[in-house]
Amino acid sequence: MKNPLVWVIIVIVFVGGYFAFASMSKEEVSAPTPSASEAERRVVSDGTYQVVSEESEVGWAGKKPLLEGYVNDGSIAVSVGTVTVAGESATGSFTIDMNTLSVSNTPTKPGSENALEGHLKGERWFNVAAYPQASFEITRVAKRPDSDVSYTYDVKGNLTMKGQTHEVSFPAMIYEDADRRLHARAETEIDRTKWGITAGSNNFFDNLADNVIDDMVALSFHVVAERQ
């Protein structure tokens, strides 16, 4: 059975620099009845796929842990990416335009979205002027025993951001729909300090009080790609 591509991770991991995602409790619920689209899911076929940026979404969320309700979130657009699936392997590399990083909500400080966006793009964070692009290269896609049913795979790759490259890994649901388009969905976390984004980290600075920003950043995405 063929392994779907894993390339989508790239985008999500780039937004990871400002806060860490707020923990969310998960309740036990009965499995929903599959919708028509869910029933049409299948293992991704061999071939080369290219991302459809206007139908792909990447989200980030994070918090200042000592301030109740201080959780901000936003998105970054998938820019360019291709992946080739062949039998049990998948290869690919991708780039994203860091200028597309945006802030959606700042609930504790309404109306400060634009200010925060500028802050994130500044020198202390992603330094978009000096590093306008980030990249991700797939190194491994591992099939699970139930992948033919769950469409869940373990993916691994190298993320380059702000001139530094580190390995990231995460589980992702990757499948092909009835129109033979590839979909990838995942949730993961990265440690922003590995890429030199240390502002607000209590592991690097003292006396931050309640201005501490978590090192871990939560990322989620749904990426769509068309067969070429």
C-alpha positions in Angstrom: 0.0 0.0 0.0 1.3 3.4 -0.8 2.3 6.0 1.7 0.8 9.5 1.2 2.9 12.6 1.4 3.9 14.3 4.4 5.1 17.6 3.1 2.5 19.8 4.6 4.2 20.0 7.9 6.4 22.6 6.6 3.9 25.4 6.8 2.7 24.8 10.2 5.9 24.8 11.8 6.9 28.1 10.6 4.4 30.0 12.6 5.7 28.7 15.8 7.5 31.6 17.2 5.4 33.7 19.5 3.5 31.8 22.1 2.7 28.3 23.1 -0.7 26.8 22.6 -3.1 26.7 25.4 -3.8 23.2 26.7 -7.2 21.9 25.7 -9.1 19.1 27.4 -10.5 16.3 25.2 -13.7 14.6 26.1 -14.6 11.1 25.3 -17.3 11.1 22.6 -18.8 8.5 20.3 -17.3 8.2 16.9 -19.4 10.2 14.4 -21.0 8.6 11.4 -18.7 9.2 8.4 -19.9 11.9 6.1 -19.9 11.3 2.3 -16.5 12.9 2.0 -15.1 10.8 4.8 -16.5 7.6 3.2 -14.7 8.5 0.0 -11.2 8.7 1.5 -8.5 6.4 0.1 -4.8 5.8 0.2 -2.9 8.4 -1.8 -1.9 7.1 -5.3 1.5 7.3 -6.8 2.3 10.6 -8.5 3.4 14.2 -8.0 1.2 16.6 -6.2 1.2 20.4 -5.9 -0.3 22.4 -3.1 -3.5 24.4 -3.7 -2.7 27.5 -1.5 -6.2 29.0 -1.6 -7.7 25.9 -0.1 -5.1 25.2 2.5 -5.1 26.4 6.0 -2.4 26.5 8.7 -3.0 27.7 12.2 -1.0 28.5 15.3 -2.0 29.3 18.8 -0.1 30.1 22.0 -0.2 31.8 25.4 1.4 33.5 28.2 1.0 30.8 30.8 0.8 33.0 33.9 -2.0 35.2 32.5 -5.4 33.6 32.5 -7.1 33.7 29.0 -4.0 35.1 27.3 -4.2 32.9 24.2 -3.5 34.4 20.8 -3.8 32.7 17.4 -3.3 33.3 13.7 -2.4 31.7 10.4 0.2 31.5 7.7 -0.6 30.7 4.0 0.9 27.7 2.3 3.0 29.1 -0.5 4.8 26.6 -2.8 5.2 22.8 -2.4 5.4 19.6 -4.3 5.7 16.0 -3.3 6.2 12.7 -5.2 4.7 9.5 -3.9 6.1 6.2 -5.2 5.1 2.9 -3.6 6.2 3.0 0.1 8.1 6.3 -0.1 7.4 10.0 -0.5 9.8 12.8 -1.3 9.4 16.5 -1.5 10.5 20.0 -0.4 8.6 23.2 0.2 9.0 26.9 0.8 6.7 29.4 2.4 6.6 33.2 2.3 7.0 34.4 5.9 5.4 37.7 5.0 2.0 35.9 5.0 2.2 35.4 8.7 -0.9 36.9 10.2 -2.7 37.3 13.6 -6.4 36.4 13.8 -7.3 37.0 17.5 -5.8 38.7 20.6 -8.8 38.2 23.0 -7.1 39.8 26.0 -6.1 42.9 23.9 -8.8 43.4 21.3 -7.7 45.4 18.3 -4.0 44.7 18.7 -3.8 42.1 16.0 -1.9 44.3 13.6 0.6 45.4 16.2 1.3 41.8 17.2 1.7 40.8 13.6 4.4 43.5 13.2 6.0 42.3 16.4 6.2 38.7 15.2 7.8 39.7 11.9 10.4 41.8 13.7 14.0 41.1 14.5 13.3 39.6 17.9 11.1 37.0 16.4 11.0 35.7 12.8 13.0 38.6 11.4 11.1 38.4 8.1 13.2 41.1 6.5 16.4 39.0 6.8 14.7 35.6 6.5 11.7 36.0 4.1 11.4 32.3 3.4 11.5 29.1 5.4 11.7 25.5 4.0 10.9 21.9 4.8 12.3 18.7 3.4 10.7 15.3 3.9 13.1 12.7 5.2 10.7 9.9 6.2 7.1 8.7 6.0 6.3 5.7 8.1 3.2 3.6 7.7 1.3 2.5 10.8 -0.4 -0.9 11.1 -3.8 0.7 10.7 -2.9 3.3 8.1 -5.0 1.7 5.4 -8.1 2.5 7.6 -7.1 5.5 9.8 -4.9 7.2 7.1 -2.6 8.2 9.9 1.2 8.1 9.2 4.3 9.2 11.1 6.2 11.9 9.3 9.6 13.3 9.7 11.5 16.1 8.0 14.0 19.0 8.3 12.6 22.4 9.0 14.8 25.4 8.2 13.8 28.7 9.8 15.9 31.8 10.5 19.0 30.1 9.0 18.8 27.1 11.4 17.7 23.5 10.5 16.2 21.0 13.0 14.3 17.8 12.6 10.6 17.7 13.4 8.3 14.7 13.5 4.5 14.3 14.0 1.5 12.1 13.1 -0.7 13.2 10.2 -3.9 12.1 8.6 -3.1 12.0 4.9 -5.6 10.7 2.3 -6.9 11.1 -1.3 -10.5 12.2 -2.0 -12.8 11.1 -4.8 -11.3 13.8 -7.0 -7.8 12.3 -6.4 -6.7 15.4 -4.5 -4.5 14.9 -1.5 -5.5 16.1 1.9 -3.2 16.4 5.0 -4.4 17.2 8.5 -2.3 17.4 11.7 -1.8 18.9 15.1 1.7 19.2 16.6 4.0 21.3 18.7 7.5 22.7 18.3 10.0 24.4 20.6 10.6 27.8 19.1 13.8 28.3 21.0 15.5 25.6 18.9 15.4 28.1 16.0 16.8 30.9 18.0 13.5 32.5 18.9 14.1 33.1 22.6 12.3 36.3 23.4 10.1 36.0 26.4 11.4 32.5 27.3 12.1 32.0 31.0 14.8 29.5 30.0 16.8 32.4 28.6 15.8 35.5 30.5 15.2 36.2 34.2 12.7 38.5 35.9 10.0 38.2 33.3 7.2 37.8 35.8 3.9 37.3 34.0 5.4 38.3 30.7 6.8 34.8 30.2 5.9 33.3 26.9 5.8 29.5 26.5 8.6 27.9 24.4 6.2 25.3 22.9 3.9 26.4 20.1 0.9 24.5 18.9 0.3 24.1 15.2 -2.6 22.8 13.2 -3.2 22.5 9.5 -5.3 21.2 6.6 -3.5 21.2 3.3 -4.9 20.4 -0.1 -2.8 19.3 -3.1 -3.7 18.4 -6.7 -2.2 15.6 -8.7 -0.1 16.9 -11.6 
